[in-house]
């Protein structure tokens, strides 16, 4: 078991399947995910970086792709959902559509891969 699995076991039984769906889809699309924590939340990690968190709040469920860029890229497809820079809020009776969820996961994986696979320029050392 890991942080995400342990967390999901604590979620209200009526709401848990909606979060489990998000986590299962992430595992399907991104093999080798590891469970951990980031920003005080249970998180699925890809190559050591936060891919996403799916958590329960008092009035909603939330998907955090740990990137405001991702939310902006899918916002047009989430009419009627509550969005903020890095959060997609949803309900058990209004889940994130499958195609949008898949895009969020795939885009976040791509952003992580690009960031890790792009060589960083070396900083010049010297006396300032």
VENCOR-V748101 format. One record per residue. RES is the residue in one small letter. OMEGA is omega in degrees with one decimal (none if undefined). NEAR is the number of other ideal C-beta (glycine too) atoms within 8 Angstrom. D_LAST is the distance of its C-alpha to the last C-alpha in Angstrom with 1 decimal. Layout:
res={RES RES}
omega={OMEGA OMEGA}
near={NEAR NEAR}
d_last={D_LAST D_LAST}
This chain:
res={x x x x x x x x x x x x x x x x x x x x x x x x x x x x x x x x x x x x x x x x x x x x x x x x x x x x x x x x x x x x x x x x x x x x x x x x x x x x x x x x x x x x x x x x x x x x x x x x x x x x x x x x x x x x x x x x x x x x x x x x x x x x x x x x}
omega={179.2 -175.7 -178.9 179.4 178.7 179.7 -177.9 178.5 -179.3 -176.4 176.7 -174.3 -179.9 -177.1 -175.4 -177.2 179.3 177.6 178.0 177.1 179.1 -178.4 179.9 -179.8 177.0 178.4 178.5 -174.3 -176.4 -179.8 174.3 178.1 179.0 178.4 178.7 175.5 174.1 179.5 178.0 -179.0 170.3 -173.0 169.1 -176.6 173.9 -179.6 177.0 -178.9 179.9 175.7 178.3 170.9 175.1 -172.5 178.1 170.8 -176.2 -173.7 -176.3 168.4 -176.0 173.5 177.8 177.1 177.6 175.8 175.8 178.1 -177.6 179.8 178.3 -177.2 -178.1 -174.6 -178.5 179.9 -176.5 177.1 -180.0 177.0 175.1 -177.8 167.2 -173.0 -176.9 -173.0 169.7 179.4 -179.0 -179.3 178.1 179.5 174.2 -179.3 174.2 -179.9 -176.7 -177.2 179.9 177.8 178.3 178.1 178.6 -177.6 -178.0 178.6 -180.0 176.8 -179.9 179.3 178.1 -178.6 179.9 -179.8 -177.7 -176.4 179.0 179.9 176.8 176.4 177.9 177.3 177.8 175.5 178.5 178.4 -179.7 none}
near={3 8 10 11 9 10 10 12 6 5 10 6 5 5 11 10 7 12 14 9 9 13 12 8 12 13 10 6 9 12 4 5 11 8 11 9 8 10 9 4 9 12 16 15 13 13 7 5 10 10 16 15 14 10 11 8 8 3 3 9 14 13 14 13 14 13 9 7 7 12 15 7 8 13 8 5 9 11 5 4 10 6 9 7 5 9 10 15 11 12 8 9 4 7 10 12 7 7 7 11 13 10 11 15 15 9 12 15 12 8 11 12 10 8 8 8 5 6 3 4 4 4 4 4 3 4 2 2}
d_last={49.6 46.1 44.5 45.8 49.3 49.5 48.4 51.0 53.7 53.1 53.4 56.6 59.1 59.9 56.3 55.0 56.3 54.2 51.0 52.4 52.9 49.2 48.2 50.8 49.9 46.2 47.5 49.7 47.0 44.1 45.4 43.7 42.4 41.5 42.2 39.6 38.1 35.3 34.7 37.7 40.0 41.8 40.2 41.0 38.0 37.5 35.2 33.8 33.0 35.3 37.9 40.1 41.7 45.3 46.3 49.2 48.8 51.6 52.5 51.2 49.6 46.1 44.1 40.4 38.8 35.4 34.2 35.1 35.0 38.0 40.1 39.5 40.7 44.0 44.6 47.2 49.2 49.3 51.5 52.9 50.2 47.8 44.2 40.9 37.4 37.5 41.1 44.5 47.3 50.8 54.2 56.5 58.9 56.2 54.0 51.2 53.0 52.8 51.3 48.6 47.9 47.6 45.2 42.9 42.9 42.5 39.7 37.7 38.2 37.0 33.9 33.0 33.9 31.9 28.7 29.2 30.3 27.6 24.8 21.4 18.8 16.4 12.8 10.6 8.9 6.3 3.7 0.0}
